[in-house]
Amino acid sequence: MVTDFNKLIIKTIIMKKIIVSLALLFCVSIIFAQETQENTSLSIDNPLPKKELALSVGDNLFFTDRNEKIKAFGTYTLSYHSYSKERFGYGAYFSFSNKINTWQNSTSAYSLAPSIRFLYFSNANVNVYWGLSLGLGIEVYSDDYYYFPFFQVTGFGFSYGKNFFVGGELGYGHKGIGCFNAGYKW
C-alpha cells in the first residue's frame, strides 16, 4: 500500500522529469531557430501567416485533484493570434474544462489569457513555434467558485496547412501537456 507521502514523492519526481524535458526541448528549439533563421529567407514565396483562429482539445491533467477519482472531459480552447513580420505573434486564449468527481459533483473552469508566440520556422504550409500565456480563470463548483491564475507554456507547437490547418502542441499548463488543434489562418 502506497502512503500519501510516497505518492507525493512519485508525483514530484514525475514533475521534475517533465520540467527538465521541457527545458531541454526549449534549448534544442532555440538552436534549431538560429539555424533556420540563417537558412531561410522571408520572401513572397515564404510568407508568414498574418492571423489565425484555432480550436484546441487537450488533456486536462493539470485540472485534477490528487485525492479524488475523477472523470475528466478535456480542455477546450479557442485561440486567436496575429503575427508581425519578425516572427512574433500575440493573441488570446479562452479555455473551458470540466470534470465529475466520485460524488457526481461537476466542476467547470473557464479562463481568459493573453498569449505570445515565436515562430521558429514558417513556410507556406508549416509553422513551428513556442508560446507562453498568463491570465485569470474561474473554477465553478455546484455551490461555490474561486479564481486561479491560468498559465500555459508551449515548448513545441506546429501547424500544417495553407489556410485550413491541423496541428498539435506539447507543453505544460491548463490546456494540458498535449493538445490537438485545427483552425484557419489568413
N, C-alpha and C positions, 0 to 999 in steps of 0.2 A: 504494500500500500504506500502510495506516494503522499508525503505530507505537503502542506501548503508552502512550507519553506523550500522544499525540493522543487516544487512547481515553479516558484518564483525564480530560483536559480536557473532552471532549464529555460524559462522564458527570457531571462536576462542574457544568457549565452546566445540564444537564437537571435535576439535583437542586436547584440553586438556583431554577430556574423552578417546580418542584413545591412547594418550601417557601414561596416568595413567593405562589403561587396559594393554598395552604392558609391562609396568614396573612391574605390578603385575604378569603377565604371566611369565616374566623373573625370578622373585623372586621364584615363585612356581616351575618353572622348575629347578632352582638350587637345591632346596630342594629335588626334585624328582631325580636329577642326583646324589646327595650324597647317597640317599637310594639305588638306583640301582647299584652304584659302589660297595657298600658293599655286595649286594646280588647276583651279577653276577660275573662270572669269565670268563676271556678270555682264551679259550682253542681251540683245533682243532674243537670241536663241536660248538663253538660260535665264528666264525671268524669275523673280521671287514672287510668291503669292502676295496679294495686297491685303485680302481679308479672308477669314474663314469662319464658318459656323459649323459646330460639330455636336453630336450626341454621343456620350460615352457610357459604357456599362462596365463597372469594375467590381472586384470583390470588396466587401466591406469588413475585412479582417480587423481593421483599426477600430471599427464601431462595434466591438463586442465586449461583454463583461467577463471577467475572469472566473467568477463563481457561479455563473448561470449557464445552463444549456439553452442555446437559442437556435432559432431558425432565422438565418439572415437572408435577405432577399436582394442583396446587391446595392451598389451605389449608382445612381443615375445622374449624369451631369450634362448640362447644356453649357457650351462654351462659345465665346466669340473672341477672335483675335484679329488684330490689324498689324501689318508688318511695315517697317521702314526699309529704306534701301540698304541699310547697314546690317541686315540680317537680324535685327532686333524686333521683337513683337510684344505687344501689350494687349490686355483684354480682361475678361472676367469669367468666372465660373458661377453657375447656380447648381447646387447639388441637392439630391434627396436620397435618404437612406431609410430603410425600415427593417424592423426585427420583431419577432414574437418570442417571448421567453417561455419557460416551462409552466408558468402560471397563466399562460394565454394573455398576458398583458402586451399590448402593442406599443412600441416606441418608434417615433419618427424623428429624423433630423433633417433640417433644412439649413443651407448655408449659402452665403454670397461672399465672393472673394475676388479682389483684383489679382491679375496674373501677369507674369512676364515670361518671355521665351527668347531663346537664342538659337538660331538655325546653324548647325554645324555644316550642313550640306543641303543644297537645294538645286534641283533642275526642274524640267517641265513636269515630271511625274512623281518625283520622290523628294520628300523633306525629312530631314533628321534633325532633332532638336533636344534641348534640355529646358526645364522650366521650374518656376517657383511661384507659389500662390499662398497668400496670407489673408485671412479675413475673419468673419464672425459667423457663427452658426447658432441655432437654437434646437435643443433636443426636447421633444414634446412627449410626455408620458400621458397616460389616460387621465391623471388627476393633477399633474404638475408639469413644469418646464424649467429649463435652465439654459444659460448661454455658455458657449465654449469657443475657444479660438480654433478656427479652421486653418489647416495648412496642407499643402501638397508639394512635395519635392519630386520632380520628374527627372530621373537620371538619364533616361533614354526614351525618346519618343520618335515615332516615324509615321508618315502617311504616304500612301501610294495612290495616285490617280491625278488626272489633269484638272478636272473641275470637281466631279464627284470623287470622293476618296474614302478609303478604309485605312485603318492604322491601329497602332497599339502603343501603350506606354508601360514602362517599368519605373516604379518609384515607391514613395512611402508617404502615407498621409490618409486623409479622409476619403479620397477617391479610391484608395486601395493600393495594393502592391502591384497589381497588374490590371489593366483595363483595355478594352477594345473600343474603337470609335469609328464613326462614319460621319461624313458631312459633305459640305460644298465649299469650294474656295473660288474666289473671283478676283 
